[in-house]
Amino acid sequence: MKNRVNVIGVGMTKFAKPGASDDYHIMAADAGRLALADAGIRYDEVQQAYTGYVYGDSCSGMRSVYEIGLTGIPIFNVNSNCSTGSSALYLGRQAIESGLAECVLVVGFEKMEKGALGAKFNDRESSMSLHANVMLAAQGFTSAPPAAQMFGGAGREYRWRHGTKKETFGKIAEKARRHASKNPYALFGQVLSLEEIMASDEVFDPLTRFQCCPPTCGAGAAVLCSDEFAAKHGIRNPVYIAAQSMTTDFASSIHENSMIKMIGYDMAKAAANQVYEASGIGPGDVDVVELHDCFTANELLTYEALGLCPEGGAEKFIWDEDNTYGGKVVTNPSGGLLSKGHPLGATGLAQCTELVWQLRGTADQRQVAGARVALQHNLGLGGACVVTMYRRD
């Protein structure tokens, strides 16, 4: 019998621009201490630690956790590009669920440089990136950063298929800025109008500058435990992981000549369906979502991949404001990657932190009224997609 996995502690640092943050191990240790304090436990009660980061040396996880304490526990280092934080969370969840550990700490962190995301994709020599370059070059797309070309190309494919207006993508960024203005941990708190977003420099049609996530520095952490551990520490009615799934690329990601599928649509759809089946919860039951909006095009596509709206229905979903407060499901109340920021290794744990706060009812001005079911989607090209369902009964 599998053990239930509870999230009893979360914490994150305020996200910052490159050059304006502490060093990675300081941020990571700060987030870890916050999560431990939130859980009300000591570090010496943690039996394993899982750390996630993209830019760093092979044992940067040890360097970070050692700032919290030196207890000799197993510490694992994880790297799955932008889904790194949730990949580490996935491993920590497995350890509790299987009974290998009663309490684990998961930490994600990143200290990035300006333009780091574009450089990361430039350096990848996977079959996927090579195939993308061939597809894009054949259509004359060569000047923008590779990541923007991939996700912008997917947005362009969607527009050609459904006749979607460019402004529809801009509406997503407008919503992200509005949500982030209520989040003290977000990088960008300034509200922008749709007109300002559309007037910003074009990066890659249909994407303008304010529709692309910024390189960011920061850290997030979570403490996971079994029911027995929670009861022993007097923790009642915690947020728990109702289901979780990780998928990697299918043949369709590369061989169907679709930018939409190349940037993770099939991975996300399969992972979401597995989570809905395992949890017995459908997309219509979800109150709040943190999804991977590295570019506005990906948020639009993810609405459909997660089943939040029908295929081809994203434009109506957006203009009807069913993706925000007062609509069907609040997406990215934190401001998302677009406005909260995207420190690659920390993103998955920051999403987890926001959703735990939402389900506890402690998200302050961002609180989704009556939230009891939350969904997390974290995508990394290369590739992996992690979808997690959280509940609080």
C-alpha positions as CSV (number, residue, x, y, z in Angstrom):
1,M,0.0,0.0,0.0
2,K,1.3,3.4,-1.0
3,N,1.8,6.1,1.6
4,R,0.1,9.4,1.2
5,V,2.5,12.3,0.6
6,N,1.9,15.5,2.5
7,V,3.4,18.9,1.8
8,I,3.9,20.3,5.3
9,G,6.3,23.1,4.7
10,V,7.1,25.5,1.8
11,G,9.2,28.5,1.3
12,M,10.8,30.7,-1.4
13,T,12.9,33.8,-1.8
14,K,11.8,36.9,-3.6
15,F,12.9,36.5,-7.2
16,A,15.5,38.9,-8.5
17,K,17.1,40.0,-11.8
18,P,20.5,38.6,-12.6
19,G,23.2,40.5,-10.7
20,A,20.8,41.5,-7.9
21,S,20.6,38.3,-5.9
22,D,22.6,36.4,-3.3
23,D,24.8,33.5,-4.4
24,Y,22.9,30.3,-5.2
25,H,23.8,28.4,-2.0
26,I,22.6,31.3,0.1
27,M,19.2,31.6,-1.7
28,A,18.8,27.8,-1.6
29,A,19.6,27.6,2.2
30,D,17.2,30.5,2.9
31,A,14.3,28.8,1.0
32,G,15.1,25.5,2.8
33,R,15.1,27.1,6.2
34,L,11.8,28.8,5.4
35,A,10.2,25.5,4.5
36,L,11.5,23.8,7.6
37,A,10.2,26.6,9.8
38,D,6.9,26.5,8.0
39,A,6.7,22.7,8.7
40,G,7.8,23.3,12.3
41,I,10.5,20.7,12.2
42,R,14.3,20.6,12.7
43,Y,16.7,19.8,9.8
44,D,18.0,16.7,11.7
45,E,14.5,15.2,11.2
46,V,14.9,15.2,7.5
47,Q,16.1,11.8,6.1
48,Q,16.8,12.7,2.5
49,A,17.2,15.9,0.4
50,Y,16.6,16.4,-3.3
51,T,18.0,19.5,-5.0
52,G,17.4,20.9,-8.5
53,Y,19.4,23.4,-10.6
54,V,20.5,23.8,-14.2
55,Y,23.5,26.1,-14.0
56,G,26.0,24.9,-11.5
57,D,28.6,22.3,-10.6
58,S,27.9,18.7,-10.0
59,C,27.5,18.9,-6.2
60,S,25.9,22.4,-5.9
61,G,23.0,20.7,-4.1
62,M,25.4,19.6,-1.3
63,R,26.9,23.0,-1.1
64,S,23.4,24.5,-0.7
65,V,22.0,22.0,1.8
66,Y,25.3,22.0,3.9
67,E,24.4,25.7,4.7
68,I,21.4,24.3,6.6
69,G,23.2,21.5,8.3
70,L,25.7,18.6,8.1
71,T,23.8,15.4,9.1
72,G,25.2,12.9,6.5
73,I,21.9,12.3,4.8
74,P,21.6,11.3,1.1
75,I,21.5,14.5,-1.1
76,F,20.6,14.1,-4.8
77,N,21.3,16.6,-7.6
78,V,18.7,16.9,-10.4
79,N,18.8,18.7,-13.8
80,S,15.9,18.5,-16.3
81,N,16.1,22.0,-17.8
82,C,13.0,24.1,-16.9
83,S,11.2,21.2,-15.2
84,T,14.1,20.6,-12.8
85,G,12.3,21.7,-9.6
86,S,9.3,19.5,-10.2
87,S,11.5,16.6,-11.2
88,A,13.2,16.8,-7.8
89,L,9.8,17.0,-6.2
90,Y,8.7,13.9,-8.1
91,L,11.7,12.0,-6.7
92,G,11.0,13.2,-3.2
93,R,7.4,12.2,-3.5
94,Q,8.4,8.7,-4.6
95,A,10.6,8.3,-1.5
96,I,7.8,9.1,0.8
97,E,5.1,7.2,-1.1
98,S,7.3,4.0,-1.3
99,G,8.2,4.1,2.4
100,L,11.9,4.7,1.8
101,A,11.7,7.9,3.9
102,E,9.3,9.5,6.4
103,C,10.4,13.1,5.7
104,V,12.4,14.7,2.9
105,L,13.4,18.2,1.9
106,V,13.2,19.4,-1.8
107,V,15.1,22.5,-2.8
108,G,15.3,24.2,-6.3
109,F,17.5,27.1,-7.0
110,E,19.1,29.1,-9.8
111,K,21.5,32.0,-10.2
112,M,21.1,33.1,-13.8
113,E,22.8,35.6,-16.1
114,K,21.2,38.0,-18.6
115,G,20.2,36.1,-21.7
116,A,20.9,32.7,-20.1
117,L,17.7,31.0,-21.4
118,G,18.6,31.7,-25.0
119,A,22.2,30.5,-24.4
120,K,21.0,27.3,-22.8
121,F,19.0,26.4,-25.9
122,N,21.8,27.4,-28.2
123,D,24.1,25.0,-26.5
124,R,21.7,22.0,-26.7
125,E,22.7,19.7,-29.5
126,S,19.8,17.2,-29.0
127,S,18.0,15.8,-32.0
128,M,15.0,17.9,-31.0
129,S,16.8,21.3,-31.2
130,L,18.5,20.3,-34.4
131,H,15.1,19.3,-35.9
132,A,13.6,22.6,-34.7
133,N,16.4,24.5,-36.4
134,V,15.7,22.7,-39.7
135,M,12.0,23.4,-39.5
136,L,12.5,27.1,-38.6
137,A,15.2,27.7,-41.2
138,A,12.9,26.2,-43.8
139,Q,10.3,28.9,-42.9
140,G,12.8,31.7,-42.7
141,F,12.9,31.9,-38.9
142,T,16.5,32.5,-37.9
143,S,17.0,35.8,-36.0
144,A,15.3,35.3,-32.6
145,P,16.7,33.4,-29.6
146,P,16.1,29.7,-30.1
147,A,13.7,29.3,-27.2
148,A,11.5,32.1,-28.6
149,Q,11.6,30.6,-32.0
150,M,10.4,27.2,-30.7
151,F,7.5,28.6,-28.6
152,G,6.8,31.4,-30.9
153,G,6.7,29.0,-33.8
154,A,4.2,26.9,-31.9
155,G,2.1,30.0,-31.3
156,R,2.3,30.8,-35.0
157,E,1.2,27.3,-35.9
158,Y,-1.8,27.6,-33.6
159,R,-2.7,30.9,-35.2
160,W,-2.6,29.4,-38.7
161,R,-4.7,26.5,-37.6
162,H,-7.4,28.5,-35.7
163,G,-7.2,32.1,-36.9
164,T,-6.3,33.3,-33.5
165,K,-5.6,37.1,-33.0
166,K,-2.2,38.2,-31.9
167,E,-3.8,40.2,-29.1
168,T,-5.1,37.0,-27.6
169,F,-1.5,36.1,-26.7
170,G,-1.0,39.6,-25.3
171,K,-4.1,39.2,-23.0
172,I,-2.2,36.4,-21.2
173,A,0.7,38.7,-20.4
174,E,-1.8,41.4,-19.3
175,K,-3.4,38.9,-16.9
176,A,0.1,37.8,-15.6
177,R,1.1,41.3,-14.7
178,R,-2.2,42.0,-13.0
179,H,-1.8,38.9,-10.8
180,A,1.9,39.6,-10.1
181,S,1.1,43.0,-8.8
182,K,-0.4,41.3,-5.8
183,N,2.6,39.0,-5.2
184,P,5.5,40.4,-3.1
185,Y,7.7,37.5,-4.3
186,A,7.3,38.4,-8.0
187,L,10.0,40.0,-10.1
188,F,7.7,42.3,-12.0
189,G,4.9,44.0,-10.0
190,Q,4.0,46.8,-12.5
191,V,0.6,46.4,-14.2
192,L,0.8,46.7,-18.0
193,S,-2.1,47.3,-20.4
194,L,-2.7,45.2,-23.5
195,E,-1.6,48.1,-25.6
196,E,1.7,48.4,-23.8
197,I,2.3,44.7,-24.2
198,M,1.6,44.6,-27.9
199,A,3.7,47.8,-28.5
200,S,6.8,46.3,-26.9
201,D,9.5,45.1,-29.2
202,E,8.7,42.0,-31.3
203,V,10.8,39.1,-30.4
204,F,9.3,36.5,-32.6
205,D,5.8,36.7,-34.1
206,P,3.4,36.5,-32.3
207,L,5.6,37.2,-29.2
208,T,6.6,40.6,-28.0
209,R,9.1,41.3,-25.3
210,F,6.5,41.4,-22.5
211,Q,5.3,38.0,-23.6
212,C,8.6,36.2,-22.8
213,C,9.7,35.2,-19.3
214,P,12.9,36.9,-18.0
215,P,16.0,35.2,-16.7
216,T,15.7,35.2,-13.0
217,C,17.5,34.3,-9.8
218,G,15.8,32.7,-6.8
219,A,15.0,29.5,-4.8
220,G,12.1,27.5,-3.5
221,A,11.7,24.6,-1.2
222,A,9.2,22.1,0.2
223,V,9.1,19.6,3.0
224,L,7.3,16.3,2.3
225,C,6.3,13.7,4.8
226,S,4.1,10.6,5.5
227,D,0.8,10.7,7.4
228,E,2.5,9.1,10.4
229,F,5.2,11.8,10.5
230,A,2.6,14.5,10.2
231,A,0.5,13.1,13.0
232,K,3.6,12.7,15.3
233,H,4.2,16.4,14.8
234,G,0.6,17.5,15.4
235,I,0.1,18.5,11.8
236,R,-3.6,18.2,11.0
237,N,-5.3,18.4,7.6
238,P,-2.2,19.2,5.6
239,V,-2.1,19.8,1.8
240,Y,-1.2,16.5,0.1
241,I,-0.3,15.3,-3.4
242,A,-3.4,13.5,-4.7
243,A,-1.5,12.4,-7.9
244,Q,1.6,13.2,-9.9
245,S,2.9,12.1,-13.3
246,M,6.1,12.7,-15.3
247,T,6.2,12.2,-19.1
248,T,9.0,12.5,-21.6
249,D,8.9,13.1,-25.3
250,F,6.9,10.9,-27.6
251,A,7.8,10.2,-31.2
252,S,5.2,12.8,-32.2
253,S,7.4,15.5,-30.5
254,I,10.0,15.1,-33.3
255,H,8.5,13.2,-36.2
256,E,5.2,15.0,-36.9
257,N,6.7,18.3,-38.1
258,S,4.6,20.2,-35.5
259,M,6.1,23.0,-33.4
260,I,3.2,22.6,-31.0
261,K,4.1,19.0,-30.3
262,M,7.8,19.8,-30.3
263,I,7.4,22.2,-27.3
264,G,5.6,19.6,-25.2
265,Y,1.9,19.5,-26.0
266,D,1.6,15.7,-26.1
267,M,3.8,15.4,-23.0
268,A,1.5,17.8,-21.1
269,K,-1.7,16.2,-22.3
270,A,-0.6,12.7,-21.4
271,A,0.7,13.7,-18.0
272,A,-2.5,15.6,-17.2
273,N,-4.7,12.7,-18.2
274,Q,-2.7,10.3,-16.0
275,V,-3.1,12.6,-13.1
276,Y,-6.8,13.0,-13.6
277,E,-7.3,9.2,-13.8
278,A,-5.1,8.5,-10.8
279,S,-6.7,11.2,-8.6
280,G,-10.3,10.8,-9.7
281,I,-10.4,14.5,-10.2
282,G,-11.3,16.1,-13.5
283,P,-10.1,19.5,-14.9
284,G,-13.6,20.9,-14.1
285,D,-12.9,20.3,-10.4
286,V,-9.7,22.3,-10.3
287,D,-9.8,25.7,-8.5
288,V,-6.4,27.0,-9.2
289,V,-3.5,26.2,-11.6
290,E,0.1,27.2,-11.7
291,L,1.3,26.3,-15.3
292,H,4.4,26.8,-17.3
293,D,4.0,30.1,-19.0
294,C,7.6,30.6,-20.2
295,F,6.0,32.4,-23.2
296,T,2.4,33.4,-23.7
297,A,2.1,30.9,-26.5
298,N,2.8,28.1,-24.1
299,E,0.2,29.2,-21.6
300,L,-2.5,29.3,-24.4
301,L,-1.5,25.8,-25.6
302,T,-1.4,24.4,-22.1
303,Y,-5.0,25.4,-21.4
304,E,-6.0,22.9,-24.0
305,A,-3.4,20.3,-23.1
306,L,-4.6,20.3,-19.5
307,G,-8.3,20.1,-20.6
308,L,-9.2,23.5,-19.0
309,C,-10.9,24.3,-22.3
310,P,-11.6,22.3,-25.5
311,E,-9.1,22.2,-28.3
312,G,-9.4,25.3,-30.4
313,G,-11.3,27.0,-27.5
314,A,-8.4,28.8,-25.9
315,E,-9.1,32.2,-27.5
316,K,-12.7,32.2,-26.2
317,F,-11.4,31.0,-22.8
318,I,-9.0,33.9,-22.6
319,W,-11.3,36.7,-23.8
320,D,-14.2,35.4,-21.6
321,E,-11.6,35.8,-18.7
322,D,-12.3,32.2,-17.6
323,N,-8.5,32.0,-16.7
324,T,-8.7,34.6,-13.9
325,Y,-10.6,35.6,-10.8
326,G,-14.3,35.3,-11.3
327,G,-13.9,32.8,-14.2
328,K,-13.8,29.1,-14.4
329,V,-10.2,28.5,-13.0
330,V,-7.6,31.0,-11.8
331,T,-4.4,30.4,-13.7
332,N,-1.0,31.6,-12.4
333,P,-2.2,33.7,-9.5
334,S,1.5,34.2,-8.7
335,G,2.0,36.0,-12.0
336,G,3.6,32.9,-13.5
337,L,7.0,32.7,-15.1
338,L,6.1,35.7,-17.3
339,S,5.9,38.1,-14.3
340,K,7.0,36.2,-11.2
341,G,10.2,35.2,-13.0
342,H,11.8,31.9,-14.1
343,P,14.9,30.8,-12.2
344,L,15.0,27.4,-13.9
345,G,15.7,25.1,-11.0
346,A,13.4,27.0,-8.6
347,T,10.3,27.3,-10.8
348,G,8.7,24.0,-9.9
349,L,9.2,24.6,-6.2
350,A,7.9,28.1,-6.4
351,Q,4.8,26.8,-8.2
352,C,4.4,24.2,-5.4
353,T,4.7,27.0,-2.7
354,E,2.1,29.2,-4.3
355,L,-0.4,26.3,-4.6
356,V,0.1,25.2,-1.0
357,W,-0.5,28.8,0.2
358,Q,-3.6,28.9,-2.0
359,L,-5.0,25.6,-0.5
360,R,-4.2,26.8,3.0
361,G,-6.0,30.0,2.4
362,T,-2.9,32.1,3.2
363,A,-2.2,33.7,-0.2
364,D,-3.3,37.2,0.9
365,Q,-4.5,39.4,-1.9
366,R,-4.0,36.6,-4.4
367,Q,-6.2,34.2,-2.6
368,V,-8.6,32.1,-4.7
369,A,-11.8,31.9,-2.7
370,G,-12.6,28.4,-1.4
371,A,-9.6,26.7,-3.2
372,R,-9.4,23.0,-2.3
373,V,-8.0,21.5,-5.5
374,A,-4.8,22.8,-7.3
375,L,-3.0,21.7,-10.4
376,Q,0.7,22.3,-11.2
377,H,2.3,22.0,-14.7
378,N,6.1,22.3,-15.1
379,L,7.7,21.7,-18.5
380,G,11.3,21.3,-19.6
381,L,12.4,20.9,-23.2
382,G,14.7,18.0,-23.9
383,G,12.3,16.9,-22.4
384,A,10.1,16.3,-19.4
385,C,6.8,17.4,-18.2
386,V,5.6,17.0,-14.6
387,V,1.9,17.5,-13.6
388,T,0.9,17.4,-9.9
389,M,-2.5,17.5,-8.3
390,Y,-2.7,18.9,-4.8
391,R,-5.7,18.7,-2.4
392,R,-6.7,19.9,1.1
393,D,-9.8,18.1,2.4
